[in-house]
Amino acid sequence: MVTVVNRLFVSSQFTCWPSVQAWIRDDEDGPVYAAAVPRQALVQEGGMPYTRPDGEQVAVRAVLCFLEPVDPTVAAGRVNPIDHRDVFTTPSGITGRTIVAPGLMTNPETSRPYAAVVRLA
């Protein structure tokens, strides 16, 4: 299945390169992030409603699906591979943090995620 998705999308016009700034820590001046790293992803933009598990409804500005494994960032107190404090920027300029814990499809042989889905508000 992953091979089929890669053939269809990874080298096609459906993908783009949003940047990801991984949260490292908070200090007295606010959050500290790693340098922005471009990652290949499928991106859908637009105002889409989403209901959180707590029942709150939010407008999703973009959905990003990273088709390659996202390497973990080493930092105390961080959730990997994607932390809710990470900042994402689409090529069109939509910037935000994830509003939903990423959905990860994991390879049972390697325990590495196949894909990570991030919703931005």
Contacts in CASP RR format, 6 or more apart in sequence:
PFRMAT RR
TARGET T0000
AUTHOR 0000-0000-0000
METHOD contacts of the structure
MODEL  1
MVTVVNRLFVSSQFTCWPSVQAWIRDDEDGPVYAAAVPRQALVQEGGMPY
TRPDGEQVAVRAVLCFLEPVDPTVAAGRVNPIDHRDVFTTPSGITGRTIV
APGLMTNPETSRPYAAVVRLA
2 114 0 8 1.000
5 67 0 8 1.000
5 115 0 8 1.000
6 67 0 8 1.000
8 14 0 8 1.000
9 15 0 8 1.000
9 42 0 8 1.000
9 67 0 8 1.000
10 40 0 8 1.000
10 67 0 8 1.000
10 68 0 8 1.000
14 42 0 8 1.000
15 40 0 8 1.000
15 41 0 8 1.000
15 42 0 8 1.000
15 43 0 8 1.000
15 67 0 8 1.000
16 40 0 8 1.000
16 41 0 8 1.000
16 43 0 8 1.000
16 90 0 8 1.000
16 91 0 8 1.000
17 38 0 8 1.000
17 39 0 8 1.000
17 40 0 8 1.000
17 41 0 8 1.000
17 91 0 8 1.000
18 38 0 8 1.000
18 39 0 8 1.000
18 41 0 8 1.000
18 43 0 8 1.000
18 64 0 8 1.000
18 88 0 8 1.000
18 89 0 8 1.000
18 90 0 8 1.000
18 91 0 8 1.000
19 36 0 8 1.000
19 37 0 8 1.000
19 38 0 8 1.000
19 39 0 8 1.000
19 88 0 8 1.000
19 89 0 8 1.000
20 36 0 8 1.000
20 37 0 8 1.000
20 38 0 8 1.000
20 39 0 8 1.000
20 70 0 8 1.000
20 86 0 8 1.000
20 87 0 8 1.000
20 88 0 8 1.000
21 33 0 8 1.000
21 34 0 8 1.000
21 35 0 8 1.000
21 36 0 8 1.000
21 37 0 8 1.000
21 86 0 8 1.000
21 87 0 8 1.000
21 88 0 8 1.000
21 89 0 8 1.000
22 33 0 8 1.000
22 34 0 8 1.000
22 37 0 8 1.000
22 73 0 8 1.000
22 75 0 8 1.000
22 78 0 8 1.000
22 83 0 8 1.000
22 86 0 8 1.000
23 31 0 8 1.000
23 32 0 8 1.000
23 33 0 8 1.000
23 73 0 8 1.000
23 75 0 8 1.000
23 78 0 8 1.000
23 83 0 8 1.000
23 85 0 8 1.000
23 86 0 8 1.000
23 87 0 8 1.000
24 32 0 8 1.000
24 33 0 8 1.000
24 34 0 8 1.000
24 73 0 8 1.000
24 75 0 8 1.000
24 78 0 8 1.000
25 31 0 8 1.000
25 32 0 8 1.000
25 75 0 8 1.000
25 76 0 8 1.000
26 32 0 8 1.000
31 85 0 8 1.000
33 86 0 8 1.000
33 87 0 8 1.000
34 73 0 8 1.000
36 89 0 8 1.000
39 66 0 8 1.000
39 68 0 8 1.000
39 70 0 8 1.000
40 66 0 8 1.000
40 67 0 8 1.000
40 68 0 8 1.000
41 64 0 8 1.000
41 65 0 8 1.000
41 66 0 8 1.000
41 67 0 8 1.000
42 64 0 8 1.000
42 65 0 8 1.000
42 67 0 8 1.000
43 62 0 8 1.000
43 63 0 8 1.000
43 64 0 8 1.000
43 65 0 8 1.000
43 90 0 8 1.000
43 91 0 8 1.000
44 62 0 8 1.000
44 63 0 8 1.000
45 61 0 8 1.000
45 62 0 8 1.000
45 90 0 8 1.000
45 92 0 8 1.000
45 94 0 8 1.000
46 60 0 8 1.000
46 61 0 8 1.000
46 62 0 8 1.000
47 59 0 8 1.000
47 60 0 8 1.000
47 61 0 8 1.000
48 59 0 8 1.000
48 60 0 8 1.000
48 63 0 8 1.000
49 57 0 8 1.000
49 58 0 8 1.000
49 59 0 8 1.000
49 60 0 8 1.000
50 57 0 8 1.000
50 58 0 8 1.000
50 59 0 8 1.000
50 60 0 8 1.000
50 99 0 8 1.000
50 100 0 8 1.000
50 119 0 8 1.000
51 57 0 8 1.000
52 58 0 8 1.000
52 99 0 8 1.000
52 100 0 8 1.000
58 99 0 8 1.000
58 121 0 8 1.000
59 121 0 8 1.000
60 99 0 8 1.000
60 119 0 8 1.000
60 120 0 8 1.000
60 121 0 8 1.000
61 94 0 8 1.000
61 96 0 8 1.000
61 120 0 8 1.000
61 121 0 8 1.000
62 88 0 8 1.000
62 90 0 8 1.000
62 94 0 8 1.000
62 119 0 8 1.000
62 120 0 8 1.000
63 117 0 8 1.000
63 118 0 8 1.000
63 119 0 8 1.000
63 120 0 8 1.000
64 88 0 8 1.000
64 90 0 8 1.000
64 117 0 8 1.000
64 118 0 8 1.000
64 120 0 8 1.000
65 115 0 8 1.000
65 116 0 8 1.000
65 117 0 8 1.000
65 118 0 8 1.000
66 115 0 8 1.000
66 116 0 8 1.000
66 117 0 8 1.000
66 118 0 8 1.000
67 114 0 8 1.000
67 115 0 8 1.000
69 81 0 8 1.000
69 112 0 8 1.000
69 113 0 8 1.000
69 114 0 8 1.000
70 81 0 8 1.000
70 82 0 8 1.000
70 113 0 8 1.000
70 116 0 8 1.000
71 81 0 8 1.000
72 80 0 8 1.000
72 81 0 8 1.000
73 80 0 8 1.000
73 81 0 8 1.000
73 83 0 8 1.000
78 85 0 8 1.000
81 102 0 8 1.000
81 104 0 8 1.000
81 113 0 8 1.000
81 116 0 8 1.000
82 98 0 8 1.000
82 102 0 8 1.000
82 116 0 8 1.000
82 118 0 8 1.000
84 97 0 8 1.000
84 98 0 8 1.000
84 99 0 8 1.000
84 101 0 8 1.000
85 97 0 8 1.000
86 97 0 8 1.000
86 98 0 8 1.000
87 95 0 8 1.000
87 96 0 8 1.000
87 97 0 8 1.000
88 95 0 8 1.000
88 96 0 8 1.000
88 97 0 8 1.000
88 98 0 8 1.000
88 118 0 8 1.000
88 120 0 8 1.000
89 95 0 8 1.000
89 96 0 8 1.000
90 120 0 8 1.000
94 120 0 8 1.000
95 120 0 8 1.000
96 120 0 8 1.000
96 121 0 8 1.000
97 120 0 8 1.000
97 121 0 8 1.000
98 118 0 8 1.000
98 119 0 8 1.000
98 120 0 8 1.000
99 119 0 8 1.000
99 120 0 8 1.000
99 121 0 8 1.000
100 117 0 8 1.000
100 118 0 8 1.000
100 119 0 8 1.000
102 116 0 8 1.000
102 117 0 8 1.000
102 118 0 8 1.000
103 116 0 8 1.000
103 117 0 8 1.000
104 113 0 8 1.000
104 114 0 8 1.000
104 115 0 8 1.000
104 116 0 8 1.000
104 117 0 8 1.000
105 113 0 8 1.000
105 114 0 8 1.000
105 115 0 8 1.000
106 112 0 8 1.000
106 113 0 8 1.000
106 114 0 8 1.000
107 113 0 8 1.000
107 114 0 8 1.000
END
